[in-house]
Amino acid sequence: MSTPRERIEHAALVAAAWIMARLPFGTLRPLATALGSLVYGLDPRGRAVAHENIEAAFPGKYSPAQKIRIARGSYITFARTMFELFWAPNLNEKFFEEHVIFEGWDGDYVRKDPSRPAIYACFHYGNFEWLALAGSYTISPGPVIAQRFKNSLIGPVFDRLRASTGNQVIPQERAMIRMLKYLKGGGKFGMLCDLNLDPREGSVLVECFGGLLASVTQTHAALAQRTGAAIVPVACLPGPNRKYRIVHYPPIECPPEADPAAIVQRCWNALESAVHAHPECWLWAYKHWRFKPEANNARYPSYANRSKRFDKLVRKRIAPPPAEPPADPQSAA
């Protein structure tokens, strides 16, 4: 049973989506700039997290004024992404051709092969919502895992918007099995890979921004290794003339014998390069480093905590591989 507050939130979201879909596309960016700047000013907790994250990732690189610009830009980018998702019922293939510059396609050999499965991995960066929406036309329609919200009334609204260009929204229940079967059939789909996970959730460590360790998902690596899929890092960056650049980085092959952590690291490195190029496009108000190691942790934000499970991952990461057992001379003879 929904509460009055949940029904009000749902009604407000439906109204916002209805209004945004009927506005000229050119009005969305100035509206996002105004709302993003307003929320940045009214959100002291998120603003503090954003500033700490920026300093942790780029220690001493940016002045206080520059950090404000980057953090405010992050709020604006996210607001624009949501507004343009609300506008999604108007999207079509011709619109993407006029408003998006596609780069790196020549190197994305799996896109051209309808029988080759692929996972398109991205960050919460730029207009990440458009990656799946545009991919329905440029690659193929694919599954989108339904997002869970505390307010269950909100989920179906986002599901409809994310399916606007032909993608299919699937429930989270048994989603891994569904994705596994989909990939084995040669399917292609996208997923976000920068969420910070508790080490107990089967995560792996990546080294990011020159020394920070983050506990992130290895789902894309595990699925790719089981199905023969390639992982293609992809990002939506600002482009000239108020357009977007959707960049496909070189595909990463994922043989079954490879270390999943190494695959995840390669994918992270490719996408982190986009953050260095346009730091204002990443979601800095998110707690990217909730855990910190026992040693060398001075760079970590104040919200980061110690965790025995995290320390175990750190020790596993730095431990040398086990030595090969000596050959049995009798069997060799």
N, C-alpha and C positions, 0 to 999 in steps of 0.2 A: 504494500500500500504506500503510495507516494505521499509526501508531506506537502503542506501548502508552499513551503519554500521551494521544493523541487518543481512543483507545477509552475510557480512564477518563473523560475530559471528556464524551464522548458519553453514557456510562452515567450519570454524575452529572446531566447535563441532563435526560435521560429520566426519571430518578427524581424530580428536583425538579418537573418538569412533571406527572408522575403524582400526586405528593402534593398539589401546589397545587390541582389540579383537583378534588380530593376534600375540600378544606377548606371550611368555611362562608365565604362571601364576606366577612363582617364581620371575619374574623381576618387578612385579607391586609394591611390597613393597619397594624395594630400590628407585624406581622412585618416589613413593609417599613421601618417606622420604626427598629426594632431593627437590622436588617441594614444599612440605609443609614448609620446613625450609626456602626456598627462599621467599615464599609468606609471611611468618611470618616476615621476615626481611624487606620486602618492603611494609608492610601494617601498618603504624604507628597508624592509627585510630583504626583499628580492634584490634591491639596488645594492645593498651591502654584500650579498653573495656574489653578485656580478663583479663588483670591484675587486673583491678578494680573488675570485677566479682569474681575472685578467692579470693581476699582479703575480699570482702563482704560475700562470702559464708563460708570462713574459716579464720575469723579475727585472725591475729597473728600466725597462724599455720605454714605457709610456709615462708621460707627466700626468698629474691629477686631471688636468683639463682634457687630455687625450683619452684617459680612461672613462671620463664622463661621456665623451663623444661616442666611444665604442659601446659602452653599456646602454646609452640611450638609443643608439642605432640598432642594438640587438632587440630592444623592446619594439622599435618601429618595424623592424624586419618581421618579427613574429606577428604583429598586428596586421601588416600587409599580407602575410601568408594566410591568415585566417579570413581576411576580407576577400581575398582572391579565391579561397576555397568556397566561401558563400556565393561567389559569382559563378561557380563551376557549371551550373545548368546552362550557361550561355556558351560554353567552350565547344569548339569543334576543330577538326584537323586544320582547316584554313587559318583559324585564329592562331594556332601554335606556329604555323609556318611564318606568320607575319610578326609575331612577338617573341619568338625564341630563336636563338642561334645555336645550332647543334655542333658540338666539337668532339673530336676524337672518335668519330664513327668508323673511320677507315681502320683503326686499330681494334675495334670491337668486333672481332670475327664471329663471336657467338650470336650476335644480333642477326646476322645474315643466314644462319643455319637453323631452319625451323625444327630440326630434330635434336639440337644440342641444348640441354637444360642450362639455365643460368640464374644466378641470384644477383640482383642489382642492389648493392649495399650503399647506404647513405647515412649522413649525420642529420640531426635537427639543425639544418643549415640552409640559409636562403629560403626559397620557396620549395621546401621539400615535398609539400603536398602536390605540386605540379609534376614532380618526377613520375609518379604513378599515373596521374591523369593524362600526361602527354605520352607516356609509355604505351598506353592503350592503343594509340595511333601509330607510334613510331616503331614499336617492337611487337607487342601483341597484348590483348586484354589478359589480365591475370587476376589471381585471388588477392584480396586485401583482408587481413585479419581484423575482425571487429575490435574496437578499442573499448575497454571497460571504463566506465565513469562511476563515481560515487552516486550520481543521479542517473538512475537507469533510464529515465525518459530522454536523456540527451543523446545517448548512443545511436538510436535509429536515425536521428537528424544527420549526424556526421556520416553514418553509413550511406545514406542516400546521396549525399554530396560527393563522397569518395567513389561512388559507383556511377557518377554522371556521364563518364565517357566510355562506359562499357565494362569496367572491372567488376568482379564479383566479390562481395563482402561475405566472408565465412566466419562462423562463431569461433571463439577461442577454444571451446571444448574439442579435444582431439585434433587441434590445428596442426600439430607436428606430423601426425600420421597423414593428414590430408596433404600437407606440403610435400612430404616424402613421396607419396604416390604421384603427385602432380609433376614433380621434378623427374621421376623415373619415366614419365610419359613424354619427356622433352619440353616441359613447361618452363616458363620464365616469370619471375616475380621480383618485387623489391622488398627490402626490409631496412629498418633503422638499426644501427649497430653501435651507437654511442651512449646508450643508457648505462648508468652505473649500477651494478648488481651486487647483492650480498654474495660473498664467496661461497655460501652454502648452496647457491642456486646454479652451481656448475659453471661458474664463470672462469675466465682466464685473465692473466695480467697482460697489459700492454704498457710500454714505456711511451710517454707522450710529452711533447714540449720540452725535450731535452733533459729528462730526468724524473718527471712525475710518473708514478705508477697508478693505473686505474684498473678496476675490476669490471670487465665488460663481458657481454655475451659471446659465446662461441657457436651459437646456433647455426649461423651461416656457414662456418667451416665444417661443422658436423654434417649438415645436410649435403653440402657439396661433396664431401669425401665419400658419403654413402651412395651418391647417385651419379657421380662423374660430372657434376655441374661445375662450371667455372664461376668465380665471383668477379663481378665487374663493379668497381667503385664508381660512383656517379654523384655529381654535385650540381646544384643550380646556383650559379654565381650572377652578380650584377653584370649587365652587358651595356654596350653603347646605345644611345638614343632611347633610354628607358626600357630596354629589352632585357631578357634574361639570356644567360649562356648556360646551356645544359652540357656539361663536360663528362664524357665517358673516358675513364682512365683505362690503361691496358688491362685486359682480363687476367685474373690470377688462377692458374691451374691448381687443383687441390687433390693430388694423388692420395690414395688411402693410407700410405705409409708415412705421409708428412706429419709434422708436429702441428696440431690445430692451433696452438698459441702462435706459432710462426706465421701461419696463414692469416690469423686475425691481425697480427702486427703489421704485415704487409698491406693489408686493406686499410688499417688505421693510418699508416704513414701516407698513403696516397691521399686520403681525405683530409688529413691534418694540413697538407700543403694549401688547401683552399682556405682554411682558417687563417693561416699566416698571410695569405694574399688579401683577404677581406675579413678581418676579425669581427667587424660589426655584424656579420651575418650569422654568427653562431649563437646558440641559446645560452648566454652567460649566466642568467639568473638560476639555472639548474645546478644542483649540487653534483658536479662531475667527479669530485674526489671525496667521497664520504668516509673513506678508509685511508689510513696512512701507515707506513711501515714503522718498525721499532727504531730503526736508525735512519739518518739522513732525511729527516722529515720536516726540516725548518721551512721549506717552501710551501707546505700544504696549508690550505685555508683553515681558519679557526674551527669550522664546523666538522672537520675531519676527525675521526676517532680511531683508536687502536682496536684491532680485532685479532684474536688468536687465529681464526681461519685465514684472515688476510696475511698474517705473518707466515702461516704455513705455505701459502701460495708463493710468497716472496722467497722463502728458503728453497722451495721446489724449483723456482725459476733460476736461482743462482747455483744450485747444486750441480756438480759435474756429472756427466752421464756415467752410468755404471761401466766398469771395465769389462771387456770381453773375457770370458773364462778361458784359461789356457787350454790349448788343444791337448787331447789325450794322446800321448805318444803311441800307445798300443793301437788305438783306432786309426791313427795316421799310418801306422805300418800296415 
